[in-house]
Amino acid sequence: MPHLFTPFTQRGVTVRNRVAVSPMCQYSSTDGFANEWHLVHLPSRAIGGAGLVITEAAAIEARGRISPQDLGIWKDEHIEPLAKVVDLVHRFGAVAGIQLAHAGRKASTARPWDGGKAVSETAGGWRPIVAPSAIPFNPESPVPEALSVENIQQTIAAFVQATQRSLEAGFKLIEIHAAHGYLLHEFLSPLSNHRDDDYGGSFDNRTRLLREVVQAVRQVLPDSVPLWVRISATDWAENGWDLNQSIALSDKLKALGVDLIDCSSGGLVPGVKIPAGPGYQTPFADRIRREAGIATGAVGSITAPAQADHIIRTEQADVVLLARELLRNPYWPLQAAKALGHGDLYDLCPPQYERAWT
C-alpha cells in the first residue's frame, strides 16, 4: 500500500516521496528573471525533504503575467537563471518542475501586499490584457480584449516555446496552469467564455484551447517527462465550470498524454462562497482519480502529517501538494517523516542537519 513516503514514478521520473511544493507566486522578479530570492526559496524546500518542487507560475509571454513582478519564461535569457535554481533543487534530492501560465484577464495587477488592484500602464502595467471574451474580472478591472483565432494560435505557440526553454533549463516535469481564473480556465468556464466560434459555446469548444495546448506541448516533450495540468475543479458558482465537467475534461486530457491532474478550485469570479476547511478540495482529486482513471494531486489546507498520509493510503490522490504550510515550515516533510515513523528520515535529511533529528 502506498504511503506519504513511498517513491512515485511517472514516465522516466521518480520522486522520492509524495510531498510536492505547490506553485506559489512570489512576486519577486524583475522582467521575469529568477534571482537570489528563487535561489533561496525553492532549493530550501528540497533541503527540507519535499520530493517535488514546482516553481510559481512562469508567464509564457510578458502580457501573461499576473503582476509586473511575476516569474517569466517568455525569452531565452530567462533560461540561465532558472537553470541555476534547477541545479540546486536536484542537488538536494528533489525533482524540479515548472508551472507554465498565462494570466488572461487577471493580468497587470499589483502584488497582494501592494493592494492587488489593476496596474495602469504609467505605473508599470500593460494594455491590452486578453481573454476569451471582453468580460472584466470585476467592475474595477479593465475590460480585456477578446483573443482572435490568430492570437489563440500564437498563445499555443508561446506555451510550446516556454516548454522548450523549460527543458533547456533542466526541469524534469511540466505543469500547465488551467486554474484559478487565468486564461486557460477562462476558456473552460461558460461564465467567462461567451464566444460563438470554435473556442466557445459547447463543452468541446470551451475545452478546445486547453486540449490544443496539451497536444502541442506533449509533442515537444520527451516521453520521459511527465506532463501535469492544474485545474479548478469547480468555479463554486451557479452555471459555471463544475466537477462533472472536470471529470470529462480529465478523461480527454489523459488520452492526450497528461499524466496527472492537480486538483484545485475557484478563482474565476469574485465573491463566491467557498466552504474551505482541512482538505476541502481532496474529494475533487478522489473523484477525478476514480472516474477518469488518471493520477491526481490533492491540494488545499493540507497541514497535518497524518492527514496527508491518509490521503495517499486511502488512494484519494497520488501526491499531496502543500503551499502555505511549506511557507510556514520548509522542513515539514522531515517532521512528517519523524512523526509518522516511516520513510528513511536520513535519506531526506542533509547530513549537516542530522544532529537536529537524532
N, C-alpha and C positions, 0 to 999 in steps of 0.2 A: 504493500500500500504506500503510495507517495505521501510524503510529509514536507514540511516547510524547508527542510534542509536536504531534500533529495535533489540531485542534479536534474536539469531539464534540458533536453536536446531537441532542437528543431533544425532540420536540414544539416548543414555542416557545423553548427554552433552548439556547444554545450555550455550552459550557465551553471555555476557551481551550486546554486540554490534557487528557491522560488521567490526570493525577495528582489523586487525591482524598484529603482528610483524613478518615480513618476515624473514626466516632464513638468517642470515648474519654471515659469517665466521669472527671470532675474532682472530684467530691465536695466542692464549694466553695460551695454555695448555702445560703441561709437561707430556709426556707419556699418553696423552689422558684425564687427570684428569681435571674436573671442579675445579675452585679455587675462590679466592676472587674477581677476575675480573667478573666472571659469576654471583657471588652473588650480585654484584652491578649492572651490566649491564642489566640483564634480569628482575629482580624484579622492577627496576626503571621504566620500560615501563609499568608494571602493575600499579604502583602508578600513572603513567601519564594517565591512563584511557583506555588503549587498552583492548579489550575483550579477545584476544588470543595472547599468547606469545610463539613463536616457537623457539627452540634453533637453533643455527647454525648446519650445517651438522655434525652429530656424526658418526664417522667411525665405521663400523661393524667389521673391522679387522685392525690390525696395518698397513698392507701394503695398505689399502684402504684410508689412509689419503691423503689429498691434500698436506699438509706440515707437517713437524715434530711437529709443534705446534698445530695441529688440536685437537678438542674435540673428545673423543672416548667413545665407549660403547662396546668394544670387550672383556672385562673381568669383572668379578663380582665386583672387587674392585672399578670400576667406579660408581657403584650404589649409594653408600652412599653420596658422594659429590653432585651428581646430585639431590638426594632426598632433600638436603638442599635448592637447588635452587627452586625446585618444590614447596616445602612448602611455601617459601616466595611469589612466584608468586600467589599461591592460596590464601594465607593470605591477599593479597592486591587486591583480587577480580577478577583476570583474570584466564583463563584456561591455563594450561601449556601443550604444545605439544613438540614433539621432531621429528627432521628430521633424518632419517637413511640413510646413504650414503656409497658409495664406489667410490673412485676417478678414478679407472681404469688407463688408460694410462696418465692421468693428475696428477698422484700421485708423491710423492717425489720431490716437487718443493719448492722453497723458498717462504717465505711470500712476499706479494706485496712490502712492504717497504724495503725488502732485495733483490729486483730485480726480483723475481718471476721465475727465471730460475731453471732448474733441479739441484737437490742437490745430490752430489755424496755420496757414502757410507762412505767415510772418513770424510765427513762434516756433517754426521748425517742422510743422506738419506738411501735408501734401493734399492736393486735389488733382483729379477726382479720386475718390475711393470707389470701389467697384463691388458689384453684387449681381445675383441673377436677375433681380428686378429693382426698380427705382423706389425701394421702400426703406426708409431710415430705421435704424435700430430702435431709437426712441425719439420723442418730439424735439429733444435738444441736439440730436445728431444730424450731420449733414446728409442730404439726400444723395445716395450713391448713384453712380452711372451703371445702367444695365449693360452687362458684357455682351458684345456682339459674338456671333459664332466664330468669327476670325479671332477675336480676343480669347475665347474659350480654348481654341486650339493652341494659341500662344501660351496660355496658362498650363496646359498639359505638357507642352514642350519645356516650360520652366521647371515643372516637377521632375521631368526626366533629367535635365541638366543638373539640377540640385542633387539628384540621386547619384549621378556620375561623380560629382565633386565629393559627395559623402564617401563613396568608395575609395576615391583617391586619398581622402583624409584618413582612411583606415577603419571606418566604422564597420561593425560586423552585423548590424541589424538596422533596418529602416522601418520607421513608423510614419504613416500618413495621417495627418490630423484632419479628421472629418467630424469634429465635435464642437461643442461649446459656442455655437452660433457663428463660427468662422465660415469662410467661403464655401467649402465643400458641404458643410452642414446646411448652409443657406439654400443650396440647390436641392437638398434632400427634403426639406420641410415645405409643405404647402402654405405655411404661414409667411414665408419669406420668398417663395418662388411662385410668381404669378405669370410665368412665361407661357406663350402659346405655340412655341416651336418644339423641336425635338428634345429640348432640355427642360421642359416644363409640362405640367398637367398630370399625366398618369404616373404611377409608381415607376414604371420602366423608364420614362423620360426623366423624372426627377433624380433617379439614381444613375443616369447615363454618364454624367461627368465623372463621378467617383469611379465608376467601373472603367471608364476610359483612362483615367489617371492610373489606376491599378494595373491595367493591361500594359500600358506604356512603360511604367516603372518596372514591372516584372520582366519585361523583355530585355532590359539592360542590366538587370541584377543577375549575378551568377546563381546557379542553382543552389549553391551552398549558403546563400544569405537569406535569412528569414525576412518576410515582409509582414508587418503588423498594420492594422488600421484602428485608430481610436474613433469611436462613435459616441454620440449622445443617444442612449437607448430610448429616451423619451424626451419630448420638449416640456413635459409637465403642463401642457396647455391643450385646451379643447381644440379639436380639429387639426392638431399638429402631428408631427412625427411621433410614432409610438413604438412600443416593444414588438408588436406583431410585424410591423414593417422592418424593424431592426433584424428580426429573425430571418425574414425573407431576404433582406439585403445580405446578411451574413452568409446565407446559403449560396448566393450568387458570387460573393467575393471568394469563398472557399474554392469554387470552381475555376476562378481566375488566378489562383496561386497565392492567396493570402493565407498566412499561417496562424494568425491569432487575432481575435477581436478584443480590443482594450475597451472595456465597457464602462463609460461614464454616463452623464446625463445633463440635460439642461443647457442654459446659456444662450438660447436662441432669442428669447423675448424677455424683457424685464418684467418684474413684478409678479412672477408666478410663485405659487406656494410649493415648496419642496419639503417633503417630510424627512428631513435629514436626521440621521442618528447613526449609531455604530453599525457599520456595514450596510447602510441603507441601499447601496447600489449592487451589492453582491447577488441578489436574486436575478438581476438582468444577466449577469455573467453565467449564472446557473442555467437559466432557460435557453439562452443562445447556445451554450455549450451542448445541452442535451438535444435541442430541437433542430439546430443547424448542423450539428456534428462537427464543430470546429473548436479548437482550443480557445480559451478565453482568459482574460486578465480581470481581476476584481480590484476596484479602486473606490475610495471614499470612506473616510472615518474608520479606517483600519488602524488600530493603535496598540492592541494587546497581543503579545506573542501567542497566547492560546487561541485567540480569535483568528489570527492569520493561519495558524496551523490547522484549525478546524476547517477553514475554507478549503484548504488543499486536501486534507484527509477525507473529507466528505465529497470530494470531486465536484465542488461548486465552481471551481476555476482551476486553472493550471499554474498561474502565478498570481501573486498579490503585488500591487503597485502602491507604494507608500509615498505620500507627498509631505504634508505638514509635519507628520511625525518624524520624518528624516531631516527636516529643517530644525526641529527641536533637539533631535538627538541623532547625529550621524552614525553613532555606534549601536543603534537599535538592533541590527542583526546579531552582533556579538552578544548583547544582553539577552536577546531572544533565544539564541542557541544555548546559553547557560541556563536560562530559566526553564526551557523545555527539556533539557537533559538529552538532547540528541543533536547530531551533527558534530563533526570534529572541530571543536572550538578553535584549536590551534592551527587548523588548516585555514581558518578565516582570519585569525588574528596575526598581525605583523609581529615578528619576534621582538621588536622594540617595545611593544605594548603588552607582552605576555605576562609580565610581573603584575599587571593590574588585574589579571583574571585568574590568578592562582590563589 
